């Protein structure tokens, strides 16, 4: 057996082991009956909504927050308006002001900067929720998230995000991506390795974020990833609740999706470099020896798969497409049938086994998310996700890596001033 075949077999064997691991972890998390969490006391909560150009949609966001099933006197809404917020956004924010809704015009631009400004000068509540101005929340969000903070080690709780009314092809593919992320985030939180505290309804302990020095406002492309890493590396837990639900507006076309993801992925590289000392660190063994290497390896293999399509030197990987989603969990789909027309090789068996396990994991994750599957529509959607969407994301990973190497900085939101 030549070196190429051996390398191919090793590659497939690693993918197979990874597929087994994630499938078993999904089963372990999915079959556990989560203990009922009851609120021991209704902590005061601030809902922090940074805004710049959300226009009238912010009104829908505010109305969804005002409908939360939580004592009204226990939570206050703070709209953090950027210095360059559009007139429509400013006018809409002020039109919904009340004793419970405060619109604050901040003297600077930048999501992290305006959030820090409001945190420093206005928010005194025990907890605060970061909520994008175009995101809606389920009315039980606080009832689900607040009980976690009875454990003093918990620094943040992440909601389960779903796509609001997906209609276009790009939105529907993201719909599956977001549903798959629900169980993967629960798995990562169980391993004390959930890194991203997204802006679509994550809840934080106010005193902890102030103690750690607030959000990184130095131009970090993904402050939600940075603060998650900072929490974990300082010994705090980041939890995920699959029933604390929020709904986000996803990019409606692939051009907008590309712009969003190149910022997210360049931010991943920026923050992985920033926290590189956490790799293989004994201070947090599960993070340093397992989660961070796994996340990084998934991203690297996704890039290698894209390169393999164009570079003949890596042609052996062409038959083992490693599909990498933004959850950083790889699913392998083998194309060995065309490569072995007259027989079945060991690599063919490994590839098929990894593919079957990966597809089972996908369907199990979709069932875990609580949606009712349609055997025709959802099968077509999953195939589109596997065959096209994951490769699209891997291409963005490659683009972000190359661009970051050239420019030495991540992509950030461009704000006209």
C-alpha positions as CSV (number, residue, x, y, z in Angstrom):
1,X,0.0,0.0,0.0
2,X,1.5,3.3,-1.0
3,X,1.9,6.4,1.2
4,X,-1.1,8.1,-0.4
5,X,-3.5,5.3,0.4
6,X,-2.1,5.1,4.0
7,X,-2.6,8.8,4.5
8,X,-6.1,8.5,3.1
9,X,-6.9,5.7,5.5
10,X,-5.5,7.6,8.5
11,X,-7.5,10.6,7.5
12,X,-10.8,8.6,7.2
13,X,-10.1,6.8,10.4
14,X,-9.8,10.1,12.3
15,X,-13.0,11.4,10.7
16,X,-14.7,8.1,11.7
17,X,-13.6,8.5,15.3
18,X,-14.8,12.1,15.3
19,X,-18.2,11.1,14.0
20,X,-18.5,8.4,16.6
21,X,-17.5,10.8,19.4
22,X,-20.0,13.5,18.4
23,X,-22.8,11.1,17.8
24,X,-22.3,9.5,21.2
25,X,-22.1,13.0,22.8
26,X,-25.4,14.0,21.1
27,X,-27.1,10.8,22.4
28,X,-25.7,11.4,25.9
29,X,-26.9,15.0,26.0
30,X,-30.1,14.4,24.1
31,X,-31.3,11.4,26.3
32,X,-30.6,13.1,29.6
33,X,-33.6,14.5,31.4
34,X,-32.5,18.0,32.2
35,X,-33.3,18.8,35.8
36,X,-36.0,21.4,36.2
37,X,-34.6,24.8,37.1
38,X,-36.8,27.0,39.2
39,X,-36.1,30.7,40.0
40,X,-35.0,31.0,43.6
41,X,-35.4,34.8,43.3
42,X,-36.2,37.2,40.6
43,X,-32.9,39.0,40.0
44,X,-33.0,42.4,38.4
45,X,-32.2,42.3,34.7
46,X,-31.1,44.9,32.1
47,X,-31.9,44.2,28.5
48,X,-29.0,45.9,26.5
49,X,-29.8,46.6,22.9
50,X,-27.0,48.2,20.8
51,X,-28.5,49.9,17.7
52,X,-27.3,51.8,14.7
53,X,-29.4,51.2,11.5
54,X,-32.2,48.8,12.5
55,X,-34.9,51.4,11.7
56,X,-38.4,50.4,12.6
57,X,-37.6,46.8,13.3
58,X,-36.3,47.8,16.7
59,X,-39.9,48.5,17.7
60,X,-40.7,44.7,17.2
61,X,-37.7,43.8,19.3
62,X,-38.8,46.1,22.1
63,X,-42.4,44.7,22.0
64,X,-41.1,41.1,22.2
65,X,-39.0,42.0,25.3
66,X,-42.0,43.8,26.9
67,X,-43.9,40.5,26.6
68,X,-41.4,38.5,28.6
69,X,-43.0,36.4,31.4
70,X,-41.0,38.0,34.1
71,X,-42.0,40.5,36.8
72,X,-42.1,43.8,34.9
73,X,-40.6,45.8,37.7
74,X,-37.5,43.5,37.6
75,X,-36.2,44.3,34.2
76,X,-35.4,47.5,32.2
77,X,-34.6,47.9,28.6
78,X,-31.6,50.1,27.6
79,X,-31.2,51.0,23.9
80,X,-27.6,51.9,23.2
81,X,-27.6,54.2,20.2
82,X,-24.4,54.6,18.3
83,X,-23.2,58.2,17.6
84,X,-23.9,57.6,13.9
85,X,-27.3,55.8,14.3
86,X,-29.7,56.6,11.5
87,X,-32.4,59.1,12.1
88,X,-35.1,56.5,11.7
89,X,-33.4,54.3,14.3
90,X,-33.1,57.2,16.8
91,X,-36.7,58.4,16.2
92,X,-38.1,54.9,16.7
93,X,-36.0,54.3,19.8
94,X,-37.2,57.5,21.4
95,X,-40.8,56.8,20.4
96,X,-40.9,53.6,22.5
97,X,-39.3,55.3,25.6
98,X,-41.1,54.8,28.9
99,X,-40.3,54.1,32.5
100,X,-39.1,50.7,31.5
101,X,-37.4,51.6,28.2
102,X,-34.5,54.0,28.1
103,X,-32.9,55.3,24.8
104,X,-29.3,56.4,25.4
105,X,-27.4,58.4,22.8
106,X,-23.8,57.3,23.2
107,X,-21.0,59.7,22.2
108,X,-19.1,57.1,20.2
109,X,-19.5,54.3,17.5
110,X,-18.9,50.6,17.8
111,X,-21.0,47.8,19.3
112,X,-18.6,47.0,22.1
113,X,-18.0,50.7,22.9
114,X,-21.6,51.6,23.2
115,X,-22.3,48.5,25.3
116,X,-19.5,49.4,27.7
117,X,-20.6,53.0,27.9
118,X,-24.1,52.0,29.0
119,X,-22.7,49.3,31.3
120,X,-20.4,51.8,33.0
121,X,-22.9,54.7,33.4
122,X,-26.4,53.2,33.5
123,X,-26.7,49.5,34.2
124,X,-26.9,48.6,37.9
125,X,-29.0,45.4,37.6
126,X,-27.7,42.0,38.7
127,X,-27.8,40.5,35.2
128,X,-27.9,41.9,31.7
129,X,-29.0,40.4,28.3
130,X,-27.2,41.5,25.1
131,X,-29.8,41.5,22.4
132,X,-29.3,42.6,18.8
133,X,-31.8,45.2,17.7
134,X,-33.2,43.0,14.9
135,X,-33.8,39.9,17.2
136,X,-37.0,38.7,18.8
137,X,-37.1,36.7,22.1
138,X,-39.4,33.9,23.3
139,X,-41.5,35.1,26.3
140,X,-39.8,32.5,28.6
141,X,-36.2,33.6,27.8
142,X,-35.5,35.0,31.3
143,X,-37.4,32.3,33.1
144,X,-35.1,29.8,31.5
145,X,-31.8,31.7,31.8
146,X,-32.0,33.4,35.2
147,X,-32.0,30.1,37.3
148,X,-28.5,29.2,36.1
149,X,-27.0,32.1,38.0
150,X,-27.8,30.5,41.3
151,X,-24.4,28.9,40.6
152,X,-21.8,31.6,41.3
153,X,-19.5,30.0,38.8
154,X,-21.8,30.8,35.9
155,X,-20.8,34.0,34.0
156,X,-23.1,33.7,31.1
157,X,-26.0,31.7,29.6
158,X,-26.5,31.4,25.9
159,X,-29.9,31.1,24.2
160,X,-30.9,28.8,21.4
161,X,-31.1,30.9,18.2
162,X,-33.4,30.1,15.4
163,X,-33.9,31.9,12.0
164,X,-37.0,34.1,11.9
165,X,-39.2,33.2,8.9
166,X,-36.7,31.7,6.5
167,X,-37.8,32.3,2.9
168,X,-34.8,32.5,0.5
169,X,-32.4,29.6,-0.2
170,X,-29.7,31.3,1.9
171,X,-32.0,31.8,4.8
172,X,-33.3,28.2,4.7
173,X,-29.8,26.7,4.7
174,X,-28.9,28.9,7.7
175,X,-32.1,27.6,9.3
176,X,-30.6,24.1,9.4
177,X,-27.2,25.5,10.5
178,X,-28.8,27.3,13.5
179,X,-30.9,24.3,14.5
180,X,-27.8,22.0,14.4
181,X,-25.9,24.5,16.6
182,X,-28.5,24.1,19.4
183,X,-27.3,20.6,20.5
184,X,-23.6,21.3,19.7
185,X,-23.6,24.3,22.0
186,X,-25.2,22.2,24.7
187,X,-22.5,19.6,24.2
188,X,-19.7,22.2,24.4
189,X,-21.2,23.8,27.5
190,X,-21.3,20.4,29.2
191,X,-17.5,20.1,28.5
192,X,-17.0,23.7,29.9
193,X,-15.9,24.7,26.4
194,X,-18.7,26.9,24.9
195,X,-16.8,29.8,23.5
196,X,-19.3,32.1,21.8
197,X,-21.7,34.2,23.9
198,X,-23.7,35.5,20.9
199,X,-25.6,38.8,20.7
200,X,-28.9,37.2,20.0
201,X,-30.0,36.9,23.7
202,X,-27.1,35.9,25.8
203,X,-27.4,36.7,29.5
204,X,-24.4,37.8,31.6
205,X,-23.7,38.4,35.3
206,X,-23.1,42.1,35.5
207,X,-20.5,42.1,38.3
208,X,-18.5,39.4,36.5
209,X,-18.2,41.3,33.2
210,X,-17.3,44.5,35.1
211,X,-14.7,42.6,37.1
212,X,-13.2,41.2,33.9
213,X,-12.9,44.7,32.3
214,X,-16.0,44.9,30.1
215,X,-16.2,43.9,26.4
216,X,-13.1,44.2,24.3
217,X,-13.7,47.6,22.5
218,X,-10.2,47.8,20.8
219,X,-11.6,46.8,17.4
220,X,-12.1,43.1,18.0
221,X,-14.2,41.8,15.1
222,X,-16.1,39.3,17.4
223,X,-16.4,40.6,20.9
224,X,-18.9,37.8,21.7
225,X,-16.2,35.2,21.1
226,X,-13.6,37.2,23.0
227,X,-15.7,37.6,26.1
228,X,-16.7,33.9,26.1
229,X,-13.0,33.0,26.0
230,X,-12.2,35.5,28.7
231,X,-14.9,34.0,30.9
232,X,-13.8,30.4,30.5
233,X,-10.1,31.2,30.9
234,X,-10.9,33.0,34.1
235,X,-12.6,30.0,35.6
236,X,-16.3,30.9,34.8
237,X,-18.9,28.7,33.2
238,X,-20.8,29.5,30.0
239,X,-24.0,27.6,29.9
240,X,-26.5,26.9,27.1
241,X,-30.2,26.3,27.4
242,X,-32.0,24.8,24.3
243,X,-35.3,26.1,25.5
244,X,-34.3,29.7,26.0
245,X,-35.1,30.7,22.5
246,X,-34.5,33.8,20.4
247,X,-35.2,34.5,16.7
248,X,-32.7,36.3,14.5
249,X,-33.0,37.7,11.0
250,X,-30.5,35.9,8.8
251,X,-28.7,37.3,5.7
252,X,-31.2,36.9,2.8
253,X,-28.6,36.2,0.1
254,X,-25.1,34.7,-0.2
255,X,-23.4,38.0,-0.7
256,X,-24.7,39.3,2.6
257,X,-23.9,36.0,4.3
258,X,-20.4,36.1,3.0
259,X,-19.9,39.6,4.4
260,X,-21.2,38.4,7.8
261,X,-19.2,35.2,8.0
262,X,-15.9,36.7,6.9
263,X,-16.2,39.0,9.9
264,X,-17.1,36.1,12.2
265,X,-14.3,33.9,10.9
266,X,-11.6,36.5,10.9
267,X,-12.7,37.3,14.4
268,X,-12.1,33.6,15.3
269,X,-8.5,33.8,14.1
270,X,-7.9,37.1,15.9
271,X,-9.2,35.7,19.2
272,X,-7.5,32.3,18.8
273,X,-4.2,34.1,18.4
274,X,-5.0,36.3,21.4
275,X,-5.7,33.3,23.6
276,X,-3.1,31.0,22.0
277,X,-1.6,30.4,25.5
278,X,-4.7,28.5,26.4
279,X,-3.9,25.7,24.0
280,X,-2.7,22.7,25.9
281,X,-2.8,24.7,29.2
282,X,-3.3,22.6,32.4
283,X,-5.3,25.5,33.9
284,X,-8.3,24.4,32.0
285,X,-7.5,20.9,30.6
286,X,-10.8,20.3,28.8
287,X,-10.5,23.7,27.0
288,X,-6.8,23.6,26.4
289,X,-6.4,19.9,25.5
290,X,-9.7,19.2,23.8
291,X,-12.1,22.0,22.9
292,X,-9.7,24.5,21.4
293,X,-7.6,22.0,19.4
294,X,-10.9,20.3,18.1
295,X,-12.3,23.7,17.0
296,X,-9.1,24.7,15.4
297,X,-8.6,21.3,13.7
298,X,-12.2,21.4,12.3
299,X,-11.5,24.8,10.8
300,X,-8.1,23.7,9.3
301,X,-9.6,20.5,7.8
302,X,-12.4,22.6,6.3
303,X,-9.8,24.8,4.6
304,X,-7.8,21.7,3.4
305,X,-11.0,20.3,1.9
306,X,-11.5,23.4,-0.2
307,X,-7.9,23.5,-1.3
308,X,-8.1,19.8,-2.2
309,X,-10.8,20.6,-4.8
310,X,-8.4,22.8,-6.7
311,X,-4.9,21.4,-5.9
312,X,-4.1,18.0,-7.4
313,X,-1.4,17.4,-4.8
314,X,-4.2,16.8,-2.3
315,X,-6.4,14.8,-4.6
316,X,-6.9,11.9,-2.1
317,X,-9.1,14.2,0.1
318,X,-11.4,14.8,-2.9
319,X,-13.2,11.5,-2.0
320,X,-13.6,12.4,1.7
321,X,-15.2,15.8,1.8
322,X,-15.0,17.1,5.3
323,X,-18.0,19.3,5.9
324,X,-17.5,22.0,8.5
325,X,-20.4,24.2,9.8
326,X,-20.1,27.3,12.0
327,X,-20.5,25.0,15.0
328,X,-17.1,23.6,14.1
329,X,-18.3,20.0,14.0
330,X,-17.2,18.0,10.9
331,X,-19.5,15.6,9.1
332,X,-17.9,13.4,6.4
333,X,-19.6,12.5,3.2
334,X,-17.6,10.0,1.1
335,X,-17.6,9.9,-2.7
336,X,-15.7,6.6,-2.9
337,X,-18.3,4.9,-5.2
338,X,-16.9,6.7,-8.2
339,X,-13.4,6.0,-7.2
340,X,-13.9,2.2,-6.7
341,X,-16.1,1.1,-9.7
342,X,-15.1,-2.6,-9.5
343,X,-14.6,-3.3,-5.9
344,X,-14.9,-2.2,-2.3
345,X,-11.8,-0.9,-0.5
346,X,-11.1,-0.4,3.2
347,X,-11.2,3.3,2.6
348,X,-14.6,3.0,0.9
349,X,-16.0,1.2,4.1
350,X,-14.5,3.8,6.4
351,X,-15.9,6.7,4.3
352,X,-19.4,5.2,4.1
353,X,-19.3,4.5,7.9
354,X,-18.3,8.1,8.7
355,X,-20.9,9.4,6.3
356,X,-23.7,7.4,7.8
357,X,-22.8,8.4,11.4
358,X,-22.6,12.0,10.3
359,X,-26.0,12.0,8.7
360,X,-27.5,10.3,11.7
361,X,-26.0,13.0,13.9
362,X,-27.5,15.7,11.7
363,X,-31.0,14.2,12.0
364,X,-30.7,13.6,15.7
365,X,-29.6,17.2,16.2
366,X,-32.6,18.5,14.2
367,X,-35.0,16.3,16.3
368,X,-33.3,17.7,19.4
369,X,-34.1,21.3,18.3
370,X,-37.8,20.5,18.6
371,X,-38.9,21.0,15.0
372,X,-41.2,18.6,13.3
373,X,-39.4,17.1,10.4
374,X,-40.9,16.8,6.9
375,X,-39.3,13.8,5.2
376,X,-39.3,15.4,1.8
377,X,-38.6,19.0,2.5
378,X,-36.1,18.5,5.3
379,X,-34.3,15.7,3.5
380,X,-33.8,18.1,0.5
381,X,-32.7,20.8,3.0
382,X,-30.2,18.6,4.7
383,X,-28.7,17.5,1.4
384,X,-28.3,21.1,0.3
385,X,-26.7,21.8,3.7
386,X,-24.2,18.9,3.3
387,X,-23.4,19.2,-0.4
388,X,-23.3,22.9,-0.9
389,X,-23.6,25.0,2.3
390,X,-20.8,23.5,4.3
391,X,-18.4,23.9,1.4
392,X,-19.5,27.5,1.1
393,X,-18.6,28.1,4.8
394,X,-15.3,26.3,4.3
395,X,-14.5,28.7,1.4
396,X,-15.2,31.7,3.7
397,X,-12.8,30.2,6.3
398,X,-10.1,30.0,3.7
399,X,-10.8,33.6,2.5
400,X,-10.8,34.9,6.0
401,X,-7.5,33.1,6.8
402,X,-5.8,34.5,3.7
403,X,-7.1,38.0,4.1
404,X,-6.1,38.1,7.8
405,X,-2.6,36.9,6.9
406,X,-2.3,39.7,4.3
407,X,-4.0,42.6,6.2
408,X,-3.0,41.5,9.8
409,X,-6.4,42.6,11.1
410,X,-10.0,41.2,11.2
411,X,-13.0,42.5,9.4
412,X,-15.2,44.9,11.4
413,X,-18.4,46.7,10.8
414,X,-17.9,49.8,8.7
415,X,-19.8,52.7,10.2
416,X,-20.2,55.9,8.2
417,X,-19.6,58.9,10.4
